[in-house]
Amino acid sequence: MSTTVPTDIEIAQRARMRPITDVAADLGLAPDELDLYGKYKAKISLDVSQRPTRGRLVLVTGINPTAAGEGKSTTLVGLAQAMRRIGSNAVMCMREPSLGPVFGIKGGAAGGGYAQVVPMQDINLHFTGDFHAIATAHGLLSALLDNHLAQGNALDIDPRRITWPRTVDMNDRALRQAVIGLGGVANGVPREERWVIVPASEIMAVVALASSREDLEARLARIIVGSTAGADRKPVHAGDLKAVGAMSLLLQDAIRPNLVQTLEGGPALLHAGPFGNIAHGCNSIIATKTGLALADVVLTEAGFGSDLGAEKFFDIKCRFGELDPEVAVLVATVRALKMNGGANKKDLGTENLAALEKGLPNLQAHIENVKQFGVPVIVAINRFSSDTDRELAMVADFASKQGVCASVNDVWAQGGAGGEELAREVLSALERGGSKYTPLYDTGLPIRDKIDTIVRKVYGGDGADYSAKAARTIDYLESIGLGNTPVCMAKTQYSFTDDPSRLGRPTGFRLTINEVYPSAGAGFVVAQAGDIMTMPGLPTEPAAEHMAVKPDGSIVGLF
């Protein structure tokens, strides 16, 4: 049973970390395969990711998130700790946090309780500089693009048809729409501009999906920044602007995975950080392949629920990385399921079997989602202190009726010890085998058919409708050869629909696609549904207001 637990930052500050060279040695890494960033962080050589695969891949995903919290990242870290406690040579692969949510609502993204990755303060702030490098490479392409316009526009780029935004790693709603280039001829060409947060940058997706330096450069060259004037509308690429060499220079260290450790001293690979609701939501292929080359079991996560992160993991990341996932762990909580059943957030601490029963179809939909990719599912019930035995038993019994095992874990309060049963279930599932991973659709289908497949088979809807702008863009993208890529859906994480208020398992709905745009370097087309923002805003009371550095150098408010 969960007990009183100190805050995340208090636990992290008390941690006795191992030298990162010792953690690396556990994986068989030699000192010359590391570049140290202090005592507790390191970059790993790219050569390691090119070694033969020895490990087996496990995905950690979840149900739709709610304001009650699910603890998917906490479960991932705790499961990794538990696997090593029971003797498995396991490594976890996780995304890097964005500063926007850290200073906005979330406050941190390195796990929680006694299931965290450390050094937590560094990971949540500037870490090894990957996000800064990505933002700078993105900004360089923006600068080269506008400089090209100002210097005569030899490529005949139409300023009204520029699709390349600017980026900053902060929640700043004032930058969603702006006008730049004002103040006269010396300041460039006036035009409309928008900013996206760094996790939504195509450079982030390129870093996450590249398999080598050569692949990185090829992807950078394919980035579409806009199109030419006139009726032909030829796409203009980053390669046309001669931007690739300099961008690659800025990213030469950022494409290497980062090695840190869990609170229990086990290895953790953190790399890249695309959001699951507005991007593809997975850590890098290079980090995952590095883990598969070094460990027997690799645990990785995908952002938000199975309808977003897991679908993109299976249909985008695994397809590009030629990965073969063998088991999926689906994180669920009693609290979130009760909210999906209509319970009010303030009443979640009270037993409510009726609301829980009404919310269980949401869990059922996520189980079915993962199963249709041919991957066995284990439900991980992330225990909260207010959960009752009857509520936990109801979720476990329901999972059993769906033909899957459910394991209650308490890694937040107990660390790896609270996840040993779950770890054994994962190992048993790997030993049984039976995975037949298959992507959901053929990329050769028309864009509308791929979107329709996702809406019907993953969200449970009746199909998609398109704004006039989205329909025109789809026709254009197919005309320039981008019709045979995967589709990356951008929609609310809170619902299977494009309406965040429709919880549970809605039926009889259609998704409205408002906008479609190319991500040619990443290798997919983005379809944006509903009121979803690629530049978030800060809340009424940002987490930043409660952060400070004490006189002794310690920090508060990062939780």
N, C-alpha and C positions, 0 to 999 in steps of 0.2 A: 504494500500500500504506500502511496506517495506520502511524504512528510514535508515539513517546512524546509524549503531549499533557499539558499542565498540567491541574490541576483546573479545573472549571467556574468556580469563584469567582475563581481566579487569572486566568483568561482574561478574565472580566468586569471585574475590577478594573483590568486593564491597558488596557481598551478606551478609545479616544478617540472619545467620542460627539459627534455633531453637535448643535447647538442644535435643539430640537424645532421651532422656527419654520422652520428650513431644511428639515427633513423634511416638514413640512406644506406648504411652498411647492412641493415636488416633486409633490404631489398636487393642486396648484391651490387650496389652502385659503388664504383671506385671514386676516390677523391677528384680525379681529373674529369669525371663526368658531371661535376657540379660546379656552379658558380655561386658562392655564398653571398647572401644578403644579411650580414650579421650572423649571430649564433643560431638562429632558429628558423631561417628561411633560406631556400636555395632554388636556383634555376637548374633544370636537368637538361643535359645535352639532347639535341634533336635526334641524334643517332640511335638513342635507346628505343624510340618509337618505331624504328625500322626493323627491329629484331623480330624473329618469329614469335607468334602468339603462343603463350603457354596457359593463360588464364581463361576463366569462364565468366561471362558477363551477366550481371544481374541489374535490372532496372528498379529503382524506387520511385513510384509515382503516388498519386493520391486521388481522393474524391474532390469535388469542387470546394475550394477554400471558402471560409466564412469569416465573419468578424470574431468568431469564437476561437480561431486558431486551430491548426491541424498538426503542426510539428513534423512536416515531412523531412526537412533538413535535419532536425533533431533525431528523427528515427534513423535516417541514413547514417549519421555519425555514430549513434548508439549501436546500430547493427554492426558497423565496422569494428567498433570496440569489442562487441560481443563475439564476433567471429574469431578475433585473435585470442580472446580469453579461452575459447574452447579448442584452440590449437590450429585454426585455419590460417594459412598465409594469405591474408586478405588486405586489399588496399581500396580506399574510397576515392572517387573522382567527383568533384563538386565545382559549381560555378563560383566566380568571385563576386562579392557584393558591389553594388553601385552606390555612390555617395548620395544620390538623390533620395532613395528610400531611407538610407541611414539617418539623414537629417530631416526627413519628412515624418513618416508614420512608423516605419518598421523599427528603426533604431539600431539595427544590426542584423547580420545574416550569416552567422557562423555556427548555427546549431543553438542549443539552449540547455540550461541546467548543467548536469554532469555529462552531457553528450555534446561537446563542442570541439571545434578545431581552434588551435592556438598557434601563434600569438594573436588573440582575438582583436586587440586594439589595432595592430598593424593590418590584419586582414580586412577589417572594416573601413580603414582609412586609405592610406596611399599604397599599402602593400609593396609590391615590387615595381610599381609604375606602369603596369600593363594598360590600365584604362587611360592613363595620360598619354601613352604612346599611341593608342588607338585614336583618341580624340585629336592628337596632333597630326597624325597621318590623314585623318578625315579633313581636318582644317586646312592642311596643305593642298589637298585636291580642290577644296572650295576656293582657296586663294588663287590657285593656278587657273581655275575656271574663270573667275572674275577678272583676273589679269589678262586672260586671253581676249575677253570681251573688250577690255579697255585698250588693248594694244592693236586693235584693228579687226579682230574676229575673223581670222583667215578660214576657220572651219564653218563660218556662216551659221553659228549657233543662234537659235531663236531665244532671246531672253525670256519670252513668255512660256517657253516649253522646257525650261530647266527643271529637272526632277531631283537633282542632288541637293539635299538640305545642308544646313550646318548642324553642329552638335556641341553639347556641353553636358557634363555629368552632374547635373543638378536639376531638381524639380523647379522649373521656372516658366510658369504659364505665360508670362509676358512675351516670351520668345516664340510662341506658337505661330504667330503671323507677324511679319515686320516688313519694312521697306528699307533697303540698303542702297548705298551709292549716291546719297544725297550730298549736296554741297558744291556741285560744279564738276567740270570735266576732269579735274585732277583726282577726284575721289571715285572715279569709275562710272559704270553704267547703272543708273537707277533701275531697280526691279524689286518685285516682291520676293521675300525670302521666308523660310521657316527653319526652326531648330527642332531637332529630335534629341532625346536623351541618349547618351552613349550606348547603353544596351540595345537601342533600336538602330544604331548605326550599321550600315552595310559592312563597314570595315570590321565591326565586331563579329558579324556573321561569317565574314571571310576568314578571320583568324580562327574562329571556332570550327570551321568546316575544312580548312586546308589540311593536307596530309604531309606536306613538305614545303621547303622554301620555294622550290620550283612551282609547286601547285599554288602557293600563296601569290607569287608574281603573276601567274596566268590568270588567277581569279581577279586580282587587282586590275589587270589590263582590261578585263571584260566589263567592269563597272560602267553602267550607262549614266551619264550626267545630264543628258537632255537630247534634243534632236535639232536638226537643221530647220531653217526657215523654208517656206514653200510647201507645195503639195506633197512632195516625196517624203518629207519628215524622216530623213535618215538618222539613225541613232548615233550619238557621239559618245565615245568611250574614254575612260581614263587613259588608256593607251594612246589615244589620239592627242591627248594633251601632254604626252611625254612625262607623265607623273609617276610611273610605276617604280623606277629606280629609287627615287628619293623616298617614296612611301615605304618601300621594302626596307630601306635603310633605317627608317624610324621604327619599323616593326621587327627588326632582326632579333631582339631579345624578347619582345612581347609574345612571339609565337612559341616560345619555349615554356613548358609547363612548370608550375611552382610546386615545390615540396615543402609541406609543413607537417604538423602532427596533431593527433587527437589528444584530449586530456589524459588519456591513458598511454600516450607515447607511441601509438601506431601511426603508420604513414598515411598521409592524405595528400592527394594531388588536386590543387585548385587552379583552374585555368578558364579564362573567358567568362562572360556573364550576360548573354542575351536573355531578355525577359521572355517568359512563356506566353504572355498574352499579346505582345506586339512583335515578337521575333520568334525564333525557333526553340529557345528555352533550354538548351543543353550545353554542358561543358564541352571542351574541345575534343575533336577526334584525336589529335596528337596526344593529349593527356590520357584519354581512354586507351589508346594503343600502347602508350608507355606503361600504363598499369597492367595491361594484358601481357606485356613482355616480361614483367617483373614478378607478378603475383599469381597465385592459383585461383583466386576469386577477386573479381573487380566489381565493386558496388558503385553505381552511378545514379544520378537523379535527373529528372526533367521537370521544368517549371510548371507549377499549378497542377490541375487535375489531368486525368487520362485523356480528356477531350482536347486538351491543348498540348502540354509538354510531351506526354507519352505518344500521342498521335504523330507529332513532329519528330520525336526520337525514332520511331519505327519507320516513318515514311520519308524522312529527310536525312537525319544523321546516320542511321544504320545503312541506308541505301548508299550514301556517298562514301562512308567509311568501310563498307563491306564488313559490317559487324554482325555477329550472330548472337543476339540475346537469348538466354536460356530460361530465365525465371523473371517474373515481375512481382515486386512487393507493393501492394496497394495500401497506402496509409489511410486510415479512417479514424474518426473520433466519435464518441457518443454525443458530445456537445454539438459538433457540426451536423450530425444526422438529425438531432432534435431541431436545430434551426431549419434544416431542410424540410422538417415536418411541421413547421409553423410555430415553434416555440420562440418566445422572446429572449433576446440575449441576456437580459437581467435575471431571467428565471432558470438559466441553464444549470445552476447548482442544485436544483431540486429534481428528484426523480420524476420522470415524465415518460412512462412507457408508451402512452398513446402517441405522443409527438414523435418519439423514436421510431415507432412502427410505421408512421406515415412517412418518415424520412428515409427508410431503408431502400425504397426503390432507387434512390440516387446511388447508393452503393451497388445495387444490382446492375445499373447501367454501366458503371465503371468496370465492374467485373467482366461484363459482356464485351466492353470495348477492348480490353486487353486480350481476352480470349480469341477475338476474331483475327488477331495478328498471329495466332498460333503459338502463343507463349503461355505456359502455366502461371497461375496467379496464386499468391498467398496474401491474405488480408492481415495487415498489422494494425491492431487496435491500439492506438496510442493513448495510454491511460492518463486521465486527469484525476486529481484528488477527489473531485466531487462525484465521479462516476460510481454508481452502485453496482453491486454484484449482479442484480437482476438485469440491469441495462447492459452490462458487458456480456452476460450470457445470451441476451436477446440478439445482439449483433453477431456473436459467434455462431449461434444456432442458425441464423439467417444465412450466413456465409456457407455453412455446411450444406444447407439446402440448395445452394447454387453450385455445389460440387467443388468447393474450395475450402482449404484449411484457413482457420483464423487463429492468430496468436496475440494474446494481450502482452504488450511490452510497457515497461516503466523506466525507460532509459533516461528520461529527464531527471528523475529523482535518484536513480541508482546507477547511472552510467551503463557500462557494458554488462554488468551483472543483471540489469533489468531487461536485457534483450537476448539472453542465452537461449531461451526456448525458441524465439523467432529465428535465431541463427541456426539452430539445429534443423528447424523446418526448411530453411533455405538450402542447407547442405543436403538434406534428404531429397528435396525436389531436384537438385542437380544430379544426384546419384540415380534417381528414377529416370531422368531424361524425358523424352517425349516432346521437346520443343520442336516446332516446325514453323519458325518465323517466316512470315511472308508479308511484304508491304500490302497496303489496302487497295492500291490502284496502280494501273499501268501509266507511267508518265507520258506515254504516247497519246493518251486520250485528250480531247479538247479541254481547255481550261474550265469551261462551264461544267463539263461532265465530272471533272475531278472535284470541283467545289461541291457539286450535287452529291457525289459519293460520300464526301466527308459529312455534309449536313445530314444526310439520311442515315448513314451507318454509324457515325460517331455521336452526333448530337441528337438523333432521333427525330429530326424534323421532316417536313414534307418537301423540302427543296429550297432553292434560293431565288430571290428576285434581285434585279440589278438597277442601280441608278443609271441615267443616260450616260453620265461620265464614265462609270465603271464599264458599261457595255462597249463604249467606243474604245476604251483603253484595252480591253481584252482583244478586240478585233485587231487593234494595232500591234499588240505584243505577239499575237499569232502570226501576223504578216511579216514580222522581222525575225521569226525563228525562235521565239520564247514560249511557244505553245507546248513544248514537250519537256517541261521541267516540273518538279513537284510544286505544290501550292502550300504556302505558309499562311495559315489563317490568323488574322488579328481580330480578337473579339474579347468581350468580358470574360474574366475567369470565374465569375460567381455563378454563372448559369450555363446550361447547355444551349440556351437561346442567345440572342443579342441584347436581351433585356436583363440587367443584373438583378432585378427584383423577382424574377420567375425562378424560384428555387425548386428543389425536389427533382422530379423527372417529368418535365413538361412534354406534352404531345400536341399535335395539331397546329404546329407553328411553321413559319417560313423565315429564313434568315435574309436580311436585306444587306446586300453588298454595296457599300457606299463608294468605295474607291478601290482601285487595283493599280499596283505599280510594280515595276521590275526591280529585282535584286539579282541582276545577271551575274555579278561577281560571286555572290553566294551560291547561285545556281537554282534559284526558285523565283516564283512570282508571289507577291503578297496580296491577299484579298482582305480588305478591311470591312468589318461588319459593325453596325450599330455605332453608339457614341463611345468610341475607343480613342484614346489619345496616345500619340507617340512621344509627347512631351507632357509628363504629369505635372500637377501643381502641388504646392505645399498645403497642408491642412490648416484649420483654424489655429491649432496649437502645435506647431512643428516640434519634433523631438529635439531639434537644435536649440530651442529655448532653455532646455534643461541640461545642456552639456557644459562642462567646464574643466579646466585643469587646476588641480589643487597646488598649493605652494610646494608640496613634496614631489610634484611632477606626475602624480597619479591623476586619473581622469574619472569623471562621474557622468552619468546620463547616457552612456553608450550601452544599450541593453539588448 
